Amino acid sequence: MFMGDMTGALEAVLFASGDPVSGQQLMEIFSIDAESLNEMIDELARSLDERKSGLMVQQVAGGWQLVTRQELFSYVEKLTQTKDKKISAAAMETLSIIAFKQPITKQEIEHIRGVHIEKVLSKLIELELVRELGRKDVLGRPILYGTTDNFLKCFGLNELTDLPDLPDIEMASDEIEQLVLIDENTPSI
């Protein structure tokens, strides 16, 4: 097969999968090495760009996937016209804690948030953003929670190390102080 034919085959495999396909799987499918795979992926990305395709190749959740170009998402969104799956601020806060502190127990999350999280945690598990990772080796053996590959896909991350760094206490306190100063200096109406 010529590289162009293999690029088309790569596009077909990624399209048919729908989910991210690991580099290892792709190398096995096409009987090629990592360098050749990278060339194929680059060639597919160039081809999609040149023909102004609505799709692009993205590395996500440890694999490669065809995704809609961000600037065209609004059109695809209109197609679905289904119930929006936005999550609440409480769920987003809980998800953030899990993402940055995993593996973490429900009790540890509740200690950080200061509220009970049964319903929120159930919703995150239902949406396949969070999963059980096992049990903590302490009295009572509470369940440990962590994020899923679906979480990585939803947030466009390749791996957890792509999460932004959390600000340290000093930096966060400086930012809050600046906001307070700005608020105090803003004239009230």
HELIX and SHEET records of a PDB file:
HELIX    1   1 MET A    3  SER A   17  1                                  15    
HELIX    2   2 GLY A   23  PHE A   30  1                                   8    
HELIX    3   3 ALA A   34  GLU A   50  1                                  17    
HELIX    4   4 GLN A   70  LEU A   72  5                                   3    
HELIX    5   5 PHE A   73  THR A   80  1                                   8    
HELIX    6   6 ALA A   89  LYS A  101  1                                  13    
HELIX    7   7 LYS A  106  ARG A  113  1                                   8    
HELIX    8   8 GLU A  118  GLU A  126  1                                   9    
HELIX    9   9 ASP A  149  CYS A  154  1                                   6    
HELIX   10  10 LEU A  160  ASP A  162  5                                   3    
HELIX   11  11 ILE A  169  ASN A  185  1                                  17    
SHEET    1   A 2 LEU A  55  VAL A  60  0                                        
SHEET    2   A 2 GLY A  63  THR A  68 -1                                        
SHEET    1   B 3 ILE A 104  THR A 105  0                                        
SHEET    2   B 3 ILE A 143  THR A 147 -1                                        
SHEET    3   B 3 VAL A 130  ARG A 135 -1                                        
END                                                                             
